[in-house]
Each structure stands twice: as structure tokens, then as C-alpha cells.
């Protein structure tokens, strides 16, 4: 798999308060990949080529205030991102399979509940679709550490924990690119605001989702007290399937692409074959 291909042209989806950056490559049924907060669209540097080779049009976005997207937005988080995803699929012509990592999984759930005609299927990777149980002290500490003036340093310190287990060969370079992007003007503030999102709307939307769903969870994901249990609970709510990934944490799609990419490709093929 060649992840060193020439970079794709960056396009912009114009929204009310700014623009969302995305790339589009390949031909065929549409798959839209959305990274989690603090991450970049290059998080999908292993999965996207596999999907393109399998015959899909692969669109990969940056979140609001991340990567090449604008930092001029007045709102961030699950619901704002769900609006961006829906607008992008409408712009490109759907329906699409949405691959959402972390926070973006909650946004994908909201799109599937509110705009089902746009969604052929969901792939939820390391998904937050409900608020974790935390005590007031932990919430306050997180708010302090993720304040704009500390955000880049705090994220750089925490990121290796989110990659517990196997790490991509290019992890050090990738981590540097993530931290560098966060230090660009306005990005730390946007990231800080994004960390304050609530996943309550996504949890409330779960009963209204009827799209085919695949839940992908790293067995070592530190964001969940019981990552396999959380994956099974989400799959039960959505009548979906689970792929538990050994030796991987919050980013199994880049930590263990040898396992994850074939599973997602097979799921995407089955979804569009049924459609």
C-alpha cells in the first residue's frame, strides 16, 4: 500500500462561518472519512488508499478549526460537525458511508438519524456516542489542560497514550505534524472549544439510526474503562457488527491497518452491494 503518493488537491466546502477542507480521490460509491478532535485528515493515510483501490470515491475532511479548515467558526463539536458532514454529502452527491473516528462518530450518528437519505452506512472507530462518566475534578482538570495556552503541549503529551500498543512506522513524524498544526494561529483555541462538546445528542439519536453499522475499537483504547464492552454496547444499540482490534488503542485504523482496512473495505462492499 502506497501512502507516499502525491498529495491530493485540497477543496473547500463553504459554510456560514468558514470553510471545511477536504480531499477527494477515486471513483465509485462515496465514502466520507472524518477524523476526531485534535487530529488531521491524514489520520486516514492508510485506510483511504485501500478504499480507493477497492473501487470507492474517498473523501477525507478536516474538522472545523483543524488542519486546513478555517478557525472562524462560532460553534464546534458533534452537532456542528454533523451539519458539515451532511452538507458535504449533499454537495458531492450521496448517499455515503461515513467513517467517523472518536468525536466524529457521534457526528456521524447524528447525520444518520436526522438525514438518513444521505447515509448508506456507518463505520464508527474508537467512537464517542455518549458522554463518559467523569467526576467534577477530572472535568475541571481537563478544561485547564486543554485551555488554548496549554493545548498543544498537553495534546503532545497525551497522544502517545492514545496510540498504546502498535504504532505506525511514521508515528513520530505524524505526531509532530499534529502538534505543528495545533500551534497555527487560532487552532489551539478551536481545539479547546471542540473538547467541550457533549455527546448527549448523539446518544439520544441512537434509537433513530437504521443504517448498517460497523464498530471498530482498539482493545487498548484508554478513553474507555472497558473499550470492548463499550464497542459491544454501541453495536447492540445500532444492531451493528463489532471489530475488536488487538494491540491498538484509539486509532486502530492507522495502528493496525493490516486488520482494519480489509474489514472496512469488506463492510463497504457489502453495504453498497445491498443498496
Secondary structure, DSSP 8 states (H G I E B T S, - for coil): ----S-----EEEE-SS-EEEEEEE-SSSEEEEE--TT--GGGGTTHHHHHHHTT-EEEEE--TTSTTS-S--S--SHHHHHHHHHHHHHHH-S-EEEEEETHHHHHHHHHHHH-GGGEEEEEEES---S-----HHHHHHHHHHTSTTTHHHHHHHHHHHHT-SS--TTHHHHHHHHHHHHTSTTHHHHHHHHTT---HHHHHHGGG--SEEEEEEETT-TTSTTHHHHHHHHHHHHT-EEEEETT--TTHHHH-HHHHHHHHHHHHHHHHHH-
